[in-house]
Amino acid sequence: MNQSSAYLSIPALLLAMLLSGCDDSEQPARSTPADSGNPIQVQVAPVEALDGQSGRTLAGVVGPVQRARMGTRQAGTVKQVLVEAGDAVEAGQPIIRIDARDLEAARRAARQQLQAARQAWEVADNNEQRFRRLFEQQLIAKARLEEAEVAASGARGRLQQAEAELAAIGVNIDYATVQAPFDGVVSEIIAEVGTFVAPGPALVIFEDRSRLEVNAAIDQASAAELAPGDVIEMNASGLDAALRGRVQAVLPALRATGVGQRLRLVIDDPPPQLAPGMIVELRLPAGDTAYPVVSIPASAVWRRGQLDGVFVVETDREQRLRARLRWVSVAPRSRGGSSVQILQGLSPGERVVVGDAVTSLVDGQLIAPRLIEPASP
């Protein structure tokens, strides 16, 4: 096995496994060797070395630094949905209103109870003050003053209880209106008008897209060469502008197996076109993990989803030539020409299948290669 086959990064393998289950009706199977029949005639081209080296590349997923899943503590029917997905909102802006007529009625009753309690306390307080003056003038016994003090204290407690009950109802009414917790973008509206909702489940999701983060699986050797604050360049398909992310930390992957690490970067000023959920290609700085940059004809690249693969000519144990599928990292800026640059996955001198045969080959296919001259870079 050529050493370059070990270049395939963990994220690319994971993405390959996920994407292999999509659009099977549009792509031929690539994992079943074809041992029967005669070898297929194919054209191959050599992998040419270019000047320079590239650091290791990783696949990362863009996400928001701050995301909130907002629900309500008030059970009821959704009365109004005031925004749509994709709308920009400001902190405190109303988003969803829940029917709270029962709470409004309870608040009116609580206000009346508060008014009655306040009047009762005022009468009891006045009686206490009056009996205190009479006691000081020795016109009544101390027991009468103590009775007035107890009555005033009880009235004061009932007043405070009425105030607390009114405040609690007001808080519940506030929860009947879902408000934006910060300036951001409405990512998703889950509730619809007329839907009965209960406390707990999210009704709307907000994202602060003024700062984004990128998470990517990373191996120990590459992680050891990075430090918080390091700047890493990255590219996203469909975006011409180069992106830069600041290393925030290397975190445990926290998978069920308990192994693996996760690189987290922060993009402080992302372009408007960059959104959560997009895949970016991180290019780690050259170091001990640097690889040579090579060039191959563009017709050798077989694209599946957001992954790029090529069929490399390899010799099996019986000295027969087979086409082996290998996932590679293509330099984004080299797309569109007759040749492309490969940042990771191939070594100079290897041979790759080119032309129309790429779309019909399966991994492990017996082939009869015919060498052609590579296209000029």
C-alpha positions in Angstrom: 0.0 0.0 0.0 1.4 3.4 -1.0 2.1 5.7 1.9 0.0 8.4 0.3 -3.1 6.2 1.0 -2.6 7.0 4.7 -2.9 10.7 4.0 -6.7 10.5 4.0 -7.9 12.6 7.0 -10.4 11.4 9.6 -13.0 14.0 8.7 -12.8 13.1 5.0 -13.4 9.5 5.9 -16.4 10.3 8.1 -17.9 12.6 5.4 -17.3 9.9 2.8 -19.2 7.4 4.9 -22.1 9.8 5.4 -22.3 10.9 1.8 -22.0 7.4 0.5 -25.6 6.8 1.5 -26.9 9.8 -0.5 -28.0 9.9 -4.1 -27.2 6.2 -4.8 -29.7 6.3 -7.7 -27.5 8.9 -9.5 -24.0 7.4 -8.8 -22.7 3.9 -9.5 -21.6 1.7 -6.7 -17.9 2.2 -5.8 -17.0 -0.4 -3.3 -17.5 -3.8 -5.0 -14.4 -5.1 -6.8 -15.0 -6.4 -10.3 -12.9 -9.6 -10.7 -14.9 -11.2 -13.5 -14.3 -10.6 -17.1 -11.4 -9.0 -18.9 -9.6 -5.9 -17.6 -11.2 -2.6 -18.7 -9.1 -0.5 -21.1 -8.5 2.9 -19.4 -6.3 5.9 -19.9 -4.0 7.0 -17.1 -1.9 10.0 -16.3 1.1 10.4 -13.9 0.8 12.5 -10.8 3.2 15.4 -11.3 5.0 17.2 -8.4 4.7 21.0 -8.1 7.0 23.4 -6.3 6.1 24.0 -2.7 4.5 22.1 0.1 1.1 22.2 1.8 0.1 21.7 5.3 -2.5 19.1 6.2 -6.1 19.9 5.3 -9.2 19.1 7.4 -12.9 19.3 6.8 -14.8 21.5 9.3 -18.4 22.4 9.9 -19.5 26.0 10.4 -21.7 26.9 13.3 -22.8 29.9 15.3 -20.8 30.9 18.4 -24.1 31.8 20.1 -27.4 29.9 19.5 -30.6 30.0 21.6 -33.5 27.6 21.5 -36.4 29.6 22.9 -39.5 28.2 24.4 -42.2 29.3 26.8 -43.2 28.5 30.4 -46.8 29.3 29.5 -49.0 26.5 28.0 -51.5 27.7 25.5 -52.3 28.3 21.8 -49.9 30.2 19.6 -51.7 33.5 18.8 -49.2 35.3 16.6 -45.9 34.5 14.8 -44.4 37.9 14.1 -41.2 36.9 12.1 -40.1 34.4 9.5 -37.0 32.2 9.2 -34.1 34.3 8.0 -35.3 37.6 9.5 -32.8 39.7 11.4 -34.1 40.6 14.9 -33.0 42.8 17.7 -32.7 41.9 21.4 -36.1 42.1 23.1 -38.1 42.1 19.8 -41.3 40.1 20.1 -41.3 36.9 18.0 -44.2 34.7 19.1 -47.2 35.5 21.3 -49.1 32.8 23.2 -52.9 33.2 24.0 -52.8 34.4 27.7 -56.4 35.5 28.3 -56.6 33.3 31.4 -53.5 35.0 32.8 -54.9 38.4 32.0 -58.1 37.6 33.9 -56.0 36.3 36.8 -54.0 39.5 36.8 -57.1 41.7 37.0 -58.3 39.6 39.9 -54.9 39.9 41.6 -55.0 43.7 41.2 -58.3 43.9 42.9 -57.1 41.7 45.7 -54.0 43.9 46.0 -56.2 47.0 46.2 -58.3 45.4 49.0 -55.2 44.3 50.9 -53.7 47.8 50.7 -56.9 49.4 52.0 -57.0 46.9 54.9 -53.4 47.5 55.7 -53.9 51.3 55.7 -56.8 50.9 58.2 -54.8 48.6 60.4 -51.8 50.9 60.3 -53.9 53.9 61.2 -55.4 52.0 64.1 -52.0 51.0 65.4 -50.8 54.6 65.3 -53.9 55.8 67.1 -53.7 53.1 69.8 -50.0 53.9 70.3 -50.8 57.6 71.0 -53.6 56.6 73.4 -51.3 54.2 75.2 -48.6 56.9 75.6 -51.3 59.1 77.1 -52.2 56.2 79.5 -55.7 56.1 78.2 -55.8 52.4 77.2 -54.2 49.3 78.4 -51.1 47.8 76.7 -53.1 44.8 75.6 -55.2 47.0 73.3 -52.0 48.3 71.7 -50.7 44.8 71.2 -53.9 43.7 69.5 -53.6 46.7 67.1 -50.0 45.8 66.4 -50.9 42.2 65.6 -53.7 43.3 63.3 -51.4 45.8 61.5 -48.7 43.1 61.1 -51.2 40.6 59.6 -52.5 43.2 57.2 -49.0 44.1 56.1 -48.3 40.4 55.4 -51.4 40.0 53.3 -50.5 43.1 51.3 -47.0 41.7 50.6 -48.5 38.3 49.6 -50.9 40.1 47.2 -48.1 42.1 45.6 -46.0 38.8 45.1 -49.0 37.1 43.5 -49.5 39.9 41.1 -45.8 40.0 40.3 -45.8 36.2 39.6 -48.7 36.5 37.2 -46.9 39.3 35.4 -43.8 37.1 35.0 -46.0 34.3 33.5 -47.6 36.8 31.1 -44.1 38.0 30.0 -43.3 34.4 29.2 -46.4 34.3 26.9 -44.4 36.5 24.6 -41.2 35.0 23.2 -38.6 37.7 22.7 -35.2 37.7 21.0 -32.5 37.2 23.6 -29.9 39.0 21.5 -29.3 40.6 18.2 -29.2 37.9 15.5 -31.0 35.9 12.9 -34.1 33.7 13.2 -32.8 30.3 12.1 -36.0 28.4 12.4 -39.7 28.9 13.4 -41.0 25.6 14.9 -44.4 26.8 16.1 -47.3 27.8 13.9 -50.4 29.9 14.6 -53.1 27.8 16.2 -50.7 25.2 17.6 -51.0 24.3 21.3 -47.7 24.5 23.0 -46.5 23.4 26.4 -43.6 24.5 28.6 -40.2 23.2 27.6 -40.0 22.4 23.8 -38.3 25.0 21.6 -40.6 27.2 19.5 -37.9 29.3 17.7 -34.2 29.1 17.2 -32.0 32.2 17.1 -28.4 32.5 15.9 -25.9 35.2 16.3 -24.0 35.2 13.0 -21.8 38.1 13.7 -19.2 35.6 14.9 -19.0 32.0 13.7 -17.1 28.9 14.8 -15.7 26.0 12.9 -15.3 22.5 14.4 -13.1 19.8 12.8 -11.8 16.5 13.9 -8.0 16.6 14.3 -5.3 14.0 15.0 -2.9 14.3 18.0 0.2 15.2 15.9 -1.5 18.1 14.1 -3.1 19.3 17.3 0.2 19.4 19.1 1.5 21.9 16.6 -1.3 24.4 17.2 -1.8 26.9 20.1 -4.8 29.2 21.0 -4.7 32.3 18.9 -3.0 30.8 15.9 -4.6 31.9 12.6 -5.6 29.2 10.1 -6.6 29.8 6.5 -9.7 28.0 5.1 -11.8 27.9 2.0 -15.5 27.3 1.4 -17.0 26.0 -1.8 -18.8 28.9 -3.6 -16.9 31.6 -1.8 -14.1 33.4 -3.6 -12.8 35.3 -0.5 -10.2 33.5 1.6 -11.3 32.9 5.2 -9.3 33.0 8.4 -10.1 31.4 11.7 -8.5 31.9 15.1 -7.8 28.8 17.1 -9.9 28.8 20.2 -9.1 25.4 21.7 -8.5 21.7 21.0 -11.4 19.9 22.8 -12.2 16.3 23.5 -14.4 14.8 20.8 -16.7 13.3 23.5 -17.8 10.4 21.3 -19.1 7.2 22.8 -15.7 5.6 22.3 -14.1 8.3 24.4 -11.3 9.0 21.9 -10.5 11.7 19.4 -10.0 15.5 19.5 -11.9 18.4 18.0 -10.4 21.6 16.8 -12.5 24.7 17.3 -11.8 28.0 15.5 -13.6 31.3 15.7 -14.2 33.6 12.6 -14.6 37.1 14.1 -15.8 38.9 11.0 -17.3 36.3 8.6 -18.6 37.3 5.2 -22.4 37.4 4.8 -22.3 34.4 2.4 -20.8 32.1 5.1 -23.6 30.4 7.1 -24.0 27.7 9.7 -24.0 24.2 8.3 -21.5 24.9 5.5 -18.4 22.8 5.0 -15.0 24.5 4.9 -11.6 23.2 4.1 -9.0 24.1 6.8 -5.4 24.2 5.7 -3.1 23.7 8.7 0.3 25.5 8.6 3.2 23.5 7.1 5.3 21.7 9.7 6.1 18.1 10.4 2.9 17.1 8.7 3.6 18.9 5.4 2.9 17.2 2.1 4.0 17.9 -1.5 1.6 19.7 -3.8 0.9 17.7 -6.9 -1.1 18.2 -10.2 -3.4 15.8 -12.1 -5.7 16.2 -15.1 -9.1 17.6 -14.1 -10.9 14.6 -15.8 -9.4 12.3 -13.2 -11.4 13.8 -10.3 -14.7 12.1 -9.4 -16.9 14.3 -7.2 -19.4 12.9 -4.7 -21.3 15.5 -2.7 -18.6 17.8 -1.3 -15.8 15.2 -1.6 -13.3 14.6 -4.4 -12.0 11.2 -5.3 -9.6 9.7 -7.9 -8.9 6.1 -9.1 -5.3 5.3 -8.5 -3.5 2.4 -10.3 -2.3 -0.1 -7.8 -0.9 -3.7 -8.1 -2.6 -6.4 -6.1 -0.9 -9.6 -4.7 -1.3 -11.4 -8.0 0.5 -8.6 -9.8 -2.8 -7.5 -11.5 -3.5 -3.8 -12.0 -6.6 -2.4 -10.2 -8.2 1.0 -9.9 -8.4 1.9 -6.3 -10.7 4.8 -5.2 -9.0 7.3 -3.0 -10.4 10.5 -1.5 -8.2 13.6 -2.1 -8.1 17.3 -1.2 -8.3 19.5 -4.3 -7.1 23.1 -4.1 -10.3 25.2 -4.6 -8.5 27.9 -6.6 -7.3 25.4 -9.1 -10.8 24.2 -10.2 -12.1 25.1 -13.6 -9.0 24.4 -15.7 -7.7 21.3 -17.5 -5.7 20.3 -14.5 -6.1 20.6 -10.7 -3.8 20.8 -7.7 -4.0 18.1 -5.1 -3.1 19.3 -1.6 -3.4 15.9 0.1 -3.9 12.2 -0.9 -1.5 11.6 -3.8 2.3 11.3 -4.2 4.4 12.3 -7.2 4.8 9.4 -9.7 1.5 7.6 -9.0 -0.9 7.1 -11.9 -4.5 8.0 -11.9 -7.3 7.1 -14.3 -8.6 9.9 -16.5 -11.4 10.5 -19.0 -14.9 9.1 -19.3 -13.9 5.7 -17.7 -13.8 7.4 -14.3 -17.6 7.6 -14.1 -18.1 3.9 -14.7 -15.3 2.3 -12.6 -15.8 0.6 -9.2 -13.3 0.4 -6.4 -11.0 -2.6 -7.2 -11.8 -2.8 -10.9 -9.3 -4.7 -13.0 -7.9 -2.4 -15.6 -5.5 -2.3 -18.5 -4.0 1.2 -18.4 -2.6 3.2 -21.3 -0.4 6.1 -20.3 -1.2 9.5 -21.8 0.6 12.9 -21.4 -0.9 15.0 -18.6 -2.6 18.3 -19.4 -0.5 21.4 -18.9 -1.2 23.1 -15.5 
